[in-house]
Amino acid sequence: MTHDEIIQRLNLGDDLFLVGGAVRDDLLGIESNDRDYVVFNRSMAELKAAIELAGHKPKPLKTIMGSHLGYRVRGIEIVLPRKETNIGSGREMAITVDKNITMHEDALRRDFTMNALYKRVSDGVRFDPTGFGEHDVMHQMVRTTHENSFRDDPVRMLRATRFVARGYDLAAETRAQMVQHHHRIAELTQKGTSGNVFDELCKVLMGVRPDEALRIARDTGVLGVWVPEIKSMLGHEAGSRYHDLDTDEHTFKALKVAAVVGASLTVRLALLFHDSGKPDVEWVGLDGRKHYYLPSEKTWRKIVDTYEGSEFTGVPDRIRDHQDASVDRWVAFAKRVNVPRELRSDVATLIQEHMVTGKPKWKKVARLRVRLGDRLTEELLMHRMCDIAGKVSETLQQATIDIAEMERLRREMVHLQVPASVKDLKINGADAMDAGWNGPQIGEALKDVLDQVIREWSPEKNERDTQLKLLAVF
């Protein structure tokens, strides 16, 4: 039985309405799987009876706190209209479900006007109780249904930012409401990890305008509460010969490039955090500029001696490479919002390694693939390219060329099937044992063969007989 057949058999007449995202998408001519319904002028008992009369078994639909909203029928949700009032911190709501609640009252408990559209099932007529819904859909505008929408549910501020990343604009009053209520985002994780915090951030980063979304989140105060681990870099003046932009603006520009080139979520998360540790480690050199790397002992001693006894305050308590401090900030965030283990590790690796520089040599790229694997090597080079493109210094033109050449070499190695690990060799541990190696020697022998293969590459090096000969002389 199709979805439409299930709905028609309920025989709820003019009282049944499709609501929310499905109506919004229908207005835009987009196919939607989001099918939610609300039935007016019917009690809970009447709704249950109609479902049973149609030959279906109604499954109660309740909130975590136990409020009975309606029923689920073969994956379709049908609820009665309701009012919601925030009664505490976070998303704690008092819910009133009643058949006499009007469409306008039901619309006000929804997040945005574009999601507060109703379509009567019996004749397909649309209703726009807030008066802004259809306009905001067609003009891609994010507008709350009422002035306390963000107070009632702080997650809505994250959703609003996500829509900006998708290409929408914020209504002026909605932006002002974010400024007013941004502090309430902290309540989402006070009682434990909220998956919404990380999920919505990922959706923002994977949007077509992550830079604009994050900029609005910063300017409204949302970003510093949403991701407090990067708060110190917001508005941080880089003061470096390689950066003409503040650290956050450089980050946003790099993420804009990432969106254009279709970079992965791993790359985009790493870009968001890759310079977050700079305020922790900055020091001012004798050139009067800020630096973010661990200097040699000789250089550091000279700086300390030069500034000793002065009012200079640019010497931090400890000096580290900024990527180390940035990894610390990423790990703190990842633990707080429960980022999956593999993603947490991969992002940390990209942040730690993102300063990859130097001449694009075959051996360098080959060994990078061995150390990181081909996938992470590709993502690292993508990260570095976005990072460089997020700077405006003309001195970085050669760095861009070098990274592009490294990526070309990586792709050539993939095409030639140059091994990136001992698992890619045509020989294995059994062959090493046959050659007379045993115990820990087996792994060392295979690693040595891999190093010889990638160091002086030729197609013959990828043949089993050649690798067996190399194994024999280890």
N, C-alpha and C positions, 0 to 999 in steps of 0.2 A: 504494500500500500504506500502510495506516494505521500509526501508531506502535505500537499494541498488536499488530497483526499481525506487525510486524517482530520485536518482543520474543518473541512466542509461537513463532515459527518457529525461534528459536535453540535451543529444546529443552534449556534448562539446568536444568530441573526445580526442585527445592527449593533450589538453590544461588544463585539470582538474586534480588537484593533491590533495590527502589527505596529511595533514601536521601536524607536532607537536607531541603531546603526543600519538596519536593513532598509528603513525608509530613507535614510540619508543616502545610502548607496543607490537605491532605486531612483532617487531624484537625479543622481549623477550618471545613471545608466550603467552602473557597475553591478555585476553578479555578487550576491552576498550569501554567506552561510550563516550569518548572525540572525536567527529568527526568534524573536521574543514577542510575546503577546500579552495584552492586558484586556481584561473583560470588565466592563462597567455594568452597574445596575443588577448584578447577580451576587448572591451570597456565596460563601465558601461551600455550603451544602448544595446549592443549586449548581455550581460549577462541577462539583464531584458527581452529582447525579447525571449531568449532561455527558460527562466523559464515560461513565459506566453505561449509559443508555446507548452510546455509540459503539459499545463492545470493547472498550479499552480499560485497562487497569490503572487507575490514577496513583501516582507516587507523590506523596507530600513533599513540597518544596519549602524548606525552612532555612532560616539564618543560623549561624553558629550559636546564637543566644536563644534559639528555639522559636522565634516568631514564625508563624505559619503564613506564607506569602501566597501560595497557590499550589499547583500540581505540575508534575512533569509527565508528559505523555509521549512515549517512544522518542525521547530526546528533545521534545518540544516543551518549552516552558510557558505556562499560562498562569498569570498572577492577577490578583485583584489590585485596584489602585491603592496607593498608600501615601502617607506622609512620613517624613523622617526628620528628627530633630537631634542635633548633637547634644549629648548630655555629659561629656567628659573629655578626656584627652584622646588623641588619636582619632579613631573612626568609630567610637562608641556611640550608637544611635538609639533613640527611642523610636520605635516603629508603630505606626497606627495603620491597620489594614481594615478598609471598610468599603462596601459597595457604593456608598453615597458620596465618597470623595470624588470631586470633579476632575475633569481632564486637566484643567489648568493647575489645580493643586498637585496632581500626580506629576505634571511636567516640572514643577519647581523642585522636586527632590532629585532630578536628574542633573548631570554635571554641566553639559553645555547645551545651548539652544539648538545646535545642529543635531543633537541626539535626543531632542525632545519633540520630535515629529511623530505623528500618528497617521496610520492609513487604515481606514475601515475595510474590513475584509469583504463585506457583502457587496460593496460597489466600487472599491478602490479609491474613494475620495480621501484626500490628505487633509489633515488638520494641523495647524501651527499655533498652539495655545499661547506661546510666549510672544508671538508676533515678529520674531527675529530669525526663527529657524531656517526657513527656506532661503532668505536673503543671505544668511551666514554660510549656508552650504554652497550656494552658487558663487559667493565672493571669497570663499576659503577664510572665514573669520572665526576665531575662537572667542566665544562670549559665554560667560556663566549665566545660568538661569536666574540667579538672584545674588545679591551682594554678599551673602554669607556662605556661598557654596564652598569656598576653600576652607573656611572655618569648620564646616560640617565634615569635610573629607579632605585632608591635606594631600592625599595621593593625586587629587585632581590637578594640583599645580604641576606635578610631574607629567601628567597626561597632556596638559596644556603645552608644556615645553616640547613634548613628543610631536604634537600636531604642528608646532612651529618648524620642527626639523623636517616634517613632511611637506612644508611649503605654505602653511597657513600663517596668518597674521593674528596678533592679539588685539582685541578691542581695547581702547584706551582705559575704560573702566575696569576691565579684567586685569590689565597690567597693574593698575593701582591696587587692586585687591590682592594680587600676589605680593606686592610690597608690604601690605598691611598684615598678611597672614603667613609670610614665608617661614617665620620661626616655628610654626606648628609642624613642619616637616620632621623636626627632631623627635617628635612624639612617635613617629612610625617605628623607630627602632629602640625606644626606651624600654620596652617590655620584651625585647628579643629581636631577632633578625626579621626584617620584613622583606620578602622576596620582591615586592613591588619596587623597592629602592634600586635594586640592581637591574631588574627586568626593564624598567622604564628608562634607565640610563643607557642600556644596550640599544633600545629602540631609538633613542635620540641620536646616539653615535652612528647608527646604521641608516639614518635618514639622509635626505638629499641636501639638507642645510644644517648639519650639526653645529657649524660655527655660529650661525645666527641664533639657533636655539640656546646654545651655551652662553652666548653673549647676553641674551635677554635674561637667562637664569642668573647670571652674575649680577647684572644691573638691578634686578629686583630683590637680590639677597638670597634667592632660592639656592643657587649653586653652592655657596659656602656652607649652607646647612645640610644640603643633600649629600655633598661629598666634602666634608670638613677636612679631609686629608690633603686636599689641594688648595685650601683657602689661603694659605700664606703666599701662594704664587699669584693670586689674583691681584692685578695692578702692580706686580713686582717689576721694578725697572731693571732691565738686564744689565745695562751699562757695559756691554762687552763689544769688542771690535767686530764680532760676528753677528750681533743682534742689534737692529735698530727698533725693534718692537719690544714692548713689555712681554714678560714671560707668558702671560695668559693669551695675549693677542697672537703671539707666535704659535702657541698651541692651537688656537682656533683656526689660524690660517693653514697649519699643517693638516688639520682634520678636514678642512674644506677641500684640500687637494686629495686627501684619502677618499672622500666621497666621490669626487670626479673620476678617479681611477678605479673605483670599486674595490678598495682594500677591505680585507676581512675584519671581523669584529676584534680578533686578537690584535691586529695592527692598530686599530683605532683606540682600543683600551690602552695599549702601550703608549700611543701618542698623547693621550690625555694626561698620563702620569709621568712621561719621560723626563720632564724638567721640573716636576713638582718639588724635588728636593733641593733645588738651587738656593732658595733663601736660607736653607740650613747650613750651607757650606761656603757661601760666598766670602771672598777675601779680596782686598784691594792691593794690586801690585805696585811696584815702583813707577809703573806707567800711568798710575792714577785710574786704571780701569778695573772693573770687577772680573774675578776669575772663579771658576767652579770646578777645578781639578786639583788633584793632590800634587803639589810642587815637589821638586827634589829637596832634599835636606839642605843643600847648599843655598838654593834660592830662598827657601823659607827662612833660614837663619839670617840671610842678608836683609830680608824684609823686616823681621822682628828687630834686628839691630838698628835699622834705619828709623823705625817708628818708636823705638823705646824711649819712654819718658815724655812722649808727646800726648796730645789729647786724641790721637787717632783711635777710633773704635772699630776699625774694620777687621781686626783679628778675631776670628771665632774661637770658641773653646776647643774645637777639634776640626782638622782639615781632612776632608774626604773627597773622592770624586763624586760629582753630583748624581751620577747614575746609581751609586750605592745608596745614597739618601732617598732617591726617587723609588728605588725598589722597596725600601722600608715603608714608604708611604703607601705604595700599591699593596703590599702584603697586609698592612694594617686594615686597609679598606676591604680587601678580599676576604679576610677573616671575619670582619664585622658583618658583611652582607652575604657570607657563605657562598663565595664564588666556587664553582666546581674545580676540583684539584688540578686536572690537566690544564684547563684554561688559566688558572692561577699561576701555574709553573711556566707556561709558554709566554704569558705576558711579562712575567718577571725576567725571563731570559732576554726578550726583546729590549726591555728597558736597560738591563745590565750591559747588553752588547751594542746599544744603538750608536755608540760613537765610532763604529767601524770606519776606518779611514785608510789612506795609503794608496799606493799604486795598484791597479787591478791586475794582479798576476795570477796565472793558472794555479800555481801551488797554493796560494793564499785562499782562493775560492774553494779549491778541492779540499783543503784541510778544514775550512769552515763547514763544508757539507758533512765531513766526517764527524766533526765535533757537535754540530747542532742537528744534523739531518737535513735532507734537501728541502722539506716543507718549511722548517723554521728559517733556513737560510734564505729562501725566497721571501718570506715575510719580513725578515730582518732588512733585506735590501729594499723592499718596498717601504718599510718604516723609515729607513734612512733617506730615501728619495723624498718622501713627504716632509720629513724633518727639514731637509735642505731647502725644499721649495717654500717652506714656511718662513724663510729668512729673506731679507731684502738686500743683503750685502753682495755686491758684485764680485767680491773676492771668492765667492763660493761657486762660481761658474765651473771651475775645473773639478771641484768636488762632485758636482752633479754629473759631469761627464764620466768621472771615475766610477761612481756607483752604477751608472747605466752600463758601463763596460763590464763590471763585475756580474751584473744580472745577465748580460749576454753570454758571458763565460759559463754561468750556472746553467743556462738553458742549453748551451752546447753540450755540456757534460751530461745532462739528462738525455739529450738526443743520442749521444754516443754511448749511453749506458755506462758511464764511468761510475764505479761503485762509490757509495757514500758510507758504507759500513761493511764489516766483515760478512754480514748476512748476504751482501750483494756479490760476494766473490763466487767463483765457480768451484771453489774447494771448500771443505768444511773440517770440523774437528776430527772426523774419521780419517780424512786424508792426512792430517797432521800426525795422528797416532801411527798410521802406516809408515810415515816418514821417520818415525822414531822419537817423536816428542810425546811428553806425558805431563799430567798434572797442569800446573800453572803455565808450563811452557807452551801448551797448545794455544791458549789465547794470545800469548805474546808472539808466537810464530805467525798466527793469522793476522795480527795487527801489523807486523813487520811486512808481510806480503802486501797488505792493503796500502801501506805507506809507499812501498816501491811501485805499486801499480799507478797510484795517483801522482807520484812525484815525477815520473818520467813516462808519461802516458803515451801509448800507441795502441792501435786496435788489437795487436797481438797480445798485449798485456791482459786483455779481457778473455783470452782463451784458456781453457782449463789446463792444457799441457804446459803453457808458459807459467801459469801460477803454481803448478806442481814443481816445476824446476826452481822457482823462486823459494818455495817452501823448503826444498831440499838443502838450500845453501844458507838458511837462516842461522 
